Amino acid sequence: MDILADLRNGEETVWLNPDKRSVVPREKINGYGFARMKAAQMRFMRFMPWIAQAFPETAAKKGLIESGLFEITNMRDRLNAEGAGVTGRVLLKDDAHLPIAGSVKARGGIHEVLAIAEKTAQNAGMLWPTENYGKVYSDEFREFYSRYTIQVGSTGNLGISIGRTAARLGFHVIVHMSSDAKEWKKELLRSEGVTVVEYEGDYTEAVASGRRQSEMEENSFFIDDENSEDLFFGYSTAAMRVSVQLRKMNIPVDRDHPLFLYLPCGVGGAPGGITFGFKQLYGDNVHCFFAEPVQTPCLTLGMASGKGADICVQDIGLDGRTIADGLAVGRPSGFVCDMMKPLLSGSFTVFDERLADWQEKLRYLEGMGVELSACAGFRGLYEVENEESRFAEYLQKEGIAEKMEQATHIVWVTGGGLMPDAF
Ligand SMILES: *Cc1c(COP(=O)(O)O)cnc(C)c1O
């Protein structure tokens, strides 16, 4: 297969998912439907009174965890002048500035921690779903949660999302950090009282070790990025928020106005959950593509080979080293590969060298500071309307080649808002 040769050679490439099929809004996928996304959304809402107190930066929005969606005309014009060729509107989803986590990991990680907090307190008879959860912000609850440990393996951002939330609830938190994790992320966590364990090896190893350690301890929860449903459906709630933002901006999404998403991908949970959510709302009118570094195209590899989590990038001779630390994952989530089979439009890979250029342009054209991993989606703007790209075949097959002037493109910018030099 062509695509596997491209991946093996570390070339930039585009993969189209041959198993994508037509889906209608609210259609169940592998047994999972709209109710799961809605339940996650409701859990976030129940906890808003706690979030607003524990993280005062969210108080103005009463504990809502939200980020901006805005048009980036300057950036689009500049990229078009330099070889991209987008005729529709280009928006940026600014998850780099989601509160608490400063990355796309906020919705997934915080949701899973809240699910654990809710379940343990309910089992102990301390909390009812109809109550005001503001009461969780108290010494009584902190003392209760301090009897439990939450552990997670992370390249950095998941650790921040889970670590900060769990620590403020009162949990004992251990984050198992892969060698790719940046120093400032470890410092930030230590300053919140989180225990950081550092590994020489990669993400897969940090996860495996964390899982083992957690199993040996009593009252310890391991948050498993490779298989977690609570993470996945937490991420999916982004779609409900963005649909409101699009409506407020009077941007239609329908047969004549296709919506394209470009989502940076590591293990697959965040872009997978977001894709699930958007397909639940917009069905065939949304087209979701994942962006991966050429050295860690783990999800493309898992899906294109049909092997899911049974194959890793080292198996095809890649070294798995990338400066995009948030995407430095060699083996994809098997759960996400299964969920994406009927939904994902495709994916593309990106050279590391390009990331700093987009990061710099965002700084001076749009006034945003973000991390390198956050920028990978911009590559989609160079491919989508390029006649020579496999995207051309995709647009034909979907019958939308003539509608691209009415299309909306969302480049999902995923992290870096808490970087020491971010703004
Ligand atoms: C984690 C992360 C992603 C991708 O999420 P996965 O769930 O690992 O696929 C993208 N961008 C940034 C900045 C991240 O931290």
The ligand as an SDF file (V2000), in Angstrom:
LIG
                    3D

 15 15  0  0  0  0  0  0  0  0999 V2000
   -2.8820   15.6100   23.7560 C   0  0  0  0  0  0  0  0  0  0  0  0
   -2.7630   16.6450   22.7380 C   0  0  0  0  0  0  0  0  0  0  0  0
   -3.2910   16.4720   21.4570 C   0  0  0  0  0  0  0  0  0  0  0  0
   -3.9210   15.2040   20.9490 C   0  0  0  0  0  0  0  0  0  0  0  0
   -4.7570   14.5150   21.8210 O   0  0  0  0  0  0  0  0  0  0  0  0
   -4.7280   12.9270   21.8900 P   0  0  0  0  0  0  0  0  0  0  0  0
   -5.8610   12.5680   22.7480 O   0  0  0  0  0  0  0  0  0  0  0  0
   -3.4000   12.5280   22.4630 O   0  0  0  0  0  0  0  0  0  0  0  0
   -4.8530   12.4480   20.4910 O   0  0  0  0  0  0  0  0  0  0  0  0
   -3.1550   17.5240   20.5790 C   0  0  0  0  0  0  0  0  0  0  0  0
   -2.5440   18.6700   20.9090 N   0  0  0  0  0  0  0  0  0  0  0  0
   -2.0360   18.8730   22.1370 C   0  0  0  0  0  0  0  0  0  0  0  0
   -1.3690   20.1690   22.4530 C   0  0  0  0  0  0  0  0  0  0  0  0
   -2.1250   17.8650   23.0960 C   0  0  0  0  0  0  0  0  0  0  0  0
   -1.6040   18.0700   24.3010 O   0  0  0  0  0  0  0  0  0  0  0  0
  1  2  1  0
  2  3  1  0
  2 14  2  0
  3  4  1  0
  3 10  2  0
  4  5  1  0
  5  6  1  0
  6  7  2  0
  6  8  1  0
  6  9  1  0
 10 11  1  0
 11 12  2  0
 12 13  1  0
 12 14  1  0
 14 15  1  0
M  END
$$$$
